[in-house]
Amino acid sequence: MALPGTSREWHLIARPEGWPDPERDFALREVEIPEPAEGQVLVRNLHLSVDPYMRGRMSDAKSYVEPYALGKPMLGGAVGTVVASRAEGFAEGDHVLHHFGWREYAVFDARSAVKVDPGLAPLSTYLGVLGMTGLTAYAGLLRVAGLKEGDTVFVSGAAGAVGSQVGQLARLKGAARVIGSAGSAEKVRLLTEEYGFHAAFNYKDGPVREQLAEAAPDGIDVYFDNVGGEHLEAAIASIKLHGRIAVCGMISQYNATEPSPAPRNLAQIIAKRFRMEGLLVGDHYDLQPKFVEEVSAWVRSGELKYHETVVTGIENTADAFMGMLRGENTGKMLVTLED
């Protein structure tokens, strides 16, 4: 087949200060597509992922992952179809998962790709419920937070891709009570009526500490943190003796220009002897086989539900990213490039 000549891809052209400005900080550029070299594949992307961690990579501050380079295409999870291959084990038509998103076509070393089967689950799920997002929820709840049967669990950002899966996994694994926070009445209803949370509240309706205390009058054993700030402070106030906190993200602070004062009650860690640990999914890839086996069965049976918010078109990727940062998505935020 004739190979495409050009591809559109998003470049970072300035370091955001505070909230990113798509017109100032990003540029959609058309580039020539090189032919794949020995050991490489050319992939037409079908679905792209936009995730909170990407905001950190737009900064040049030292972190656990290398920042995006200015004037270069950004990176992110993607699922696509191989359209040309010079790599053993990959053929035209294969579907692959990789990290060369934010573009229509990508040429890269095949060792960076993992084959996925659209017959087992929709391709988009490999970026969400059965992908890095799902593994983050699984490892964070079960290994980092050490969920025990009978625990009371609080999840912030609970209607998001990670949070919604954490709450459902907690319920399926025997938590006595699962509580979630979200940013709208519609999302609160989703948590309780579809995802099976025992209680949920809209953090915009009043102080998080008061709403959490009402939802969990006897305290919480586990807090899965996606938000930080006021939510983390409220969780510390409610956590029981020897409770556990898994810190996955602090999206409330990603675009702040000044340090957050919360949590102001961290000294309670002494009296309550709770454990707080950061979570990076890359530390837990050894759980991948068990995770896929267990969670895919729950997805097929309908016991674990998921939502995707889908934006269409490469030209709308930056808008999808901004919408995710503002919490406009329910479940996983994706960009689809399929015709």
C-alpha positions in Angstrom: 0.0 0.0 0.0 1.1 3.6 -0.6 2.4 5.1 2.6 1.1 8.5 3.8 3.5 11.4 3.1 2.7 13.7 6.0 1.3 13.7 9.5 0.0 16.3 11.9 1.5 16.3 15.4 1.3 18.5 18.5 4.5 20.3 19.6 5.2 22.0 22.9 6.5 25.5 22.0 6.5 27.2 25.4 6.6 26.1 29.0 3.1 26.8 30.6 3.0 29.1 33.6 -0.1 28.2 35.6 -2.8 27.0 33.4 -1.6 26.0 29.9 -2.7 28.3 27.0 -3.2 26.1 23.9 -2.6 29.1 21.6 0.6 30.1 23.3 2.1 26.9 24.5 1.1 24.3 21.8 1.3 24.1 18.0 -0.3 21.6 15.6 2.3 21.1 12.8 2.4 19.1 9.6 5.6 17.0 9.2 7.1 14.6 6.7 6.7 10.9 7.7 10.1 9.1 7.4 10.1 5.5 6.2 10.7 3.0 9.0 14.2 1.8 9.4 15.3 -1.7 10.3 13.5 -2.7 13.5 10.9 0.0 13.3 7.2 0.2 12.5 5.0 2.9 11.1 1.7 3.2 13.0 -1.5 5.1 12.2 -2.9 6.1 15.6 -6.6 5.4 16.2 -7.0 6.5 19.9 -4.9 8.9 21.9 -4.8 9.4 25.7 -4.6 12.7 27.6 -3.7 12.4 31.2 -2.9 14.6 34.2 0.8 13.6 34.4 1.3 15.3 31.1 1.0 18.7 32.7 4.1 17.9 34.8 6.1 16.9 31.7 5.3 20.4 30.2 7.4 21.9 33.0 11.2 21.7 33.0 11.3 21.1 36.8 13.2 18.0 37.8 10.7 15.1 38.2 10.4 11.3 37.9 10.0 11.6 34.1 11.9 13.6 31.5 10.1 16.8 30.5 8.8 17.4 27.0 11.3 19.0 24.7 10.4 22.4 23.2 9.7 22.3 19.5 9.3 18.5 19.6 6.1 16.4 19.5 4.7 15.5 22.9 4.3 11.9 24.0 1.4 9.9 25.5 -0.4 6.6 25.3 -1.9 5.6 22.0 -3.4 2.6 20.2 -3.0 2.3 16.5 -2.7 0.0 13.4 0.7 -1.0 11.9 0.7 0.3 8.3 4.3 -0.6 7.5 6.8 -2.8 9.4 10.5 -3.6 9.2 10.5 -5.4 12.5 10.2 -9.1 13.2 7.0 -10.1 14.8 5.0 -7.1 13.6 2.9 -7.2 10.4 0.7 -4.7 8.5 -2.7 -4.7 10.2 -1.5 -5.5 13.7 -2.9 -3.4 16.5 -0.4 -2.0 19.0 -0.2 0.0 22.2 2.6 2.5 22.5 3.6 6.0 23.9 3.9 8.0 20.7 0.6 9.8 20.9 -0.3 13.5 20.2 0.1 12.7 16.4 -1.6 11.0 13.5 1.2 8.7 12.5 4.3 7.6 14.4 7.5 5.8 13.4 9.4 4.2 16.3 11.3 1.1 17.4 9.0 -1.9 17.5 10.4 -2.8 21.0 8.3 0.2 22.2 5.1 -1.4 21.0 2.9 -4.1 22.6 0.3 -6.0 20.5 -3.3 -5.7 21.6 -6.3 -7.8 20.6 -9.4 -6.0 19.6 -11.3 -9.3 19.9 -10.8 -9.4 23.7 -11.9 -5.8 24.4 -12.4 -2.5 22.4 -9.1 -1.0 21.5 -9.8 2.2 23.5 -9.9 0.2 26.7 -6.2 -0.5 26.4 -5.7 3.1 27.2 -8.0 3.1 30.2 -9.7 0.4 32.2 -7.3 -2.4 30.9 -4.3 -0.1 30.4 -2.0 2.1 32.5 -5.0 3.8 34.1 -6.5 0.5 35.3 -3.2 -0.8 36.5 -2.6 2.4 38.5 -5.9 1.9 40.3 -5.2 -1.8 40.9 -1.7 -1.4 42.2 -2.4 1.7 44.2 -5.4 0.3 46.0 -4.2 -3.3 46.6 -0.5 -2.9 47.0 0.3 0.6 48.0 -2.8 1.2 50.2 -3.0 -2.4 51.3 -6.8 -2.7 51.1 -8.3 -5.1 53.6 -11.7 -6.6 53.6 -14.0 -4.5 55.7 -12.1 -1.2 55.2 -13.8 2.2 54.7 -12.3 3.8 51.6 -12.4 7.4 50.4 -11.5 8.3 46.8 -11.1 11.8 45.5 -11.6 12.6 41.8 -13.8 9.5 41.9 -15.5 10.0 38.6 -12.2 10.1 36.7 -10.6 7.3 34.9 -8.5 6.1 37.9 -10.8 7.1 40.7 -13.9 5.3 39.3 -11.9 2.1 39.0 -10.5 2.4 42.5 -13.9 2.6 44.0 -15.3 -0.3 42.1 -12.2 -2.5 42.9 -12.6 -1.6 46.5 -16.2 -2.8 46.5 -15.4 -5.9 44.6 -12.5 -6.7 47.0 -14.7 -6.5 50.1 -14.5 -2.9 51.4 -17.3 -2.2 53.9 -17.9 1.3 52.6 -16.7 3.2 49.6 -17.0 7.0 49.4 -16.2 9.3 46.5 -15.9 13.0 45.8 -16.6 14.5 42.4 -17.3 18.0 40.9 -20.9 17.8 39.9 -24.3 16.4 40.9 -24.4 14.3 37.8 -21.0 12.7 38.6 -22.2 12.1 42.2 -25.2 10.2 40.9 -23.0 8.2 38.6 -20.8 7.1 41.5 -23.7 5.8 43.6 -26.1 4.7 41.0 -23.8 3.0 38.5 -20.4 2.4 40.0 -21.8 1.2 43.3 -20.2 3.7 45.7 -22.0 3.6 49.1 -21.8 7.4 49.4 -20.6 10.4 47.3 -20.5 14.2 47.5 -19.9 17.2 45.4 -16.8 18.9 46.7 -18.2 22.3 45.4 -21.2 22.1 47.7 -19.2 22.8 50.9 -16.0 22.1 52.9 -14.6 18.7 52.0 -13.8 18.0 55.6 -17.4 18.4 56.7 -18.9 16.4 53.8 -16.4 13.6 54.4 -17.1 13.5 58.1 -20.8 13.2 57.4 -20.3 10.4 54.8 -17.9 8.5 57.1 -18.8 9.4 60.7 -16.6 6.5 62.0 -13.6 7.6 59.9 -11.8 6.0 57.0 -9.1 3.3 56.7 -7.9 4.1 53.2 -7.6 7.3 51.2 -6.8 7.2 47.5 -5.6 10.7 46.6 -6.0 12.1 43.0 -6.5 15.7 44.1 -4.4 16.8 47.0 -4.9 20.1 48.8 -8.2 20.4 50.7 -9.1 16.7 50.0 -5.8 15.4 51.5 -6.3 17.6 54.5 -9.9 16.3 55.0 -8.7 12.7 54.6 -6.0 13.2 57.3 -8.7 14.6 59.6 -10.9 11.5 59.1 -8.3 8.7 58.9 -8.2 6.1 61.6 -5.3 4.8 63.6 -2.8 3.0 61.2 -4.8 4.1 58.1 -3.1 4.2 54.7 -3.0 6.9 52.0 -1.9 6.2 48.4 -1.0 9.5 46.7 -1.6 9.0 43.0 -2.0 12.6 41.9 -2.6 16.2 43.1 -4.5 17.7 40.2 -5.7 20.6 42.3 -2.1 21.9 42.4 -0.8 21.1 38.9 -1.5 24.6 37.5 -0.9 26.6 40.7 1.6 29.3 40.6 2.1 29.3 44.4 2.6 26.3 46.8 -0.6 25.0 48.4 -0.8 25.5 52.2 -2.7 22.2 52.6 -2.5 19.8 54.3 -2.1 21.9 57.4 -2.7 19.0 59.7 0.1 16.7 58.6 1.3 16.5 62.2 -1.5 14.1 62.8 0.6 11.4 61.2 2.4 11.1 64.5 -0.6 10.4 66.7 -2.5 8.4 64.2 0.6 6.6 62.8 -1.0 6.5 59.4 1.2 5.6 56.3 1.3 7.8 53.2 3.1 6.6 50.1 3.4 8.0 46.6 2.3 5.9 43.7 4.0 5.5 40.2 2.5 2.8 38.1 6.0 2.1 36.6 7.0 0.5 39.9 4.2 -2.1 39.6 4.4 -3.6 36.1 5.0 -7.0 37.7 1.3 -7.0 38.6 0.2 -6.6 34.9 -0.6 -10.3 34.2 -2.7 -10.7 37.3 -4.4 -7.3 36.8 -5.4 -8.1 33.2 -6.7 -11.5 34.1 -8.8 -10.4 37.1 -10.0 -7.0 35.8 -10.8 -8.2 32.2 -13.1 -10.8 33.7 -15.0 -8.2 35.7 -15.3 -6.0 32.6 -16.7 -8.9 30.5 -19.1 -9.9 33.2 -20.3 -6.3 33.7 -19.3 -6.2 37.4 -16.8 -3.4 36.7 -18.2 -0.6 34.6 -16.3 2.2 32.8 -17.0 5.4 30.9 -15.0 7.1 28.2 -15.3 10.8 27.2 -14.3 10.9 23.6 -13.2 13.9 21.6 -12.9 13.5 17.8 -10.0 14.8 15.7 -6.3 15.4 16.1 -6.9 19.1 15.9 -8.9 18.9 19.2 -6.3 17.1 21.3 -5.2 20.2 23.2 -8.8 21.1 23.9 -9.4 17.5 25.2 -6.3 17.9 27.4 -7.5 21.1 28.9 -11.0 19.7 29.4 -9.5 16.8 31.4 -7.6 19.2 33.6 -10.8 21.1 34.3 -12.6 17.9 35.1 -15.0 17.9 32.2 -14.5 14.2 31.5 -16.4 11.3 33.0 -14.1 8.3 33.1 -11.2 8.2 30.7 -10.6 11.2 28.4 -9.7 10.0 24.9 -9.1 11.5 21.4 -10.2 9.3 18.5 -8.7 9.7 15.1 -10.8 7.0 13.4 -12.8 8.0 10.3 
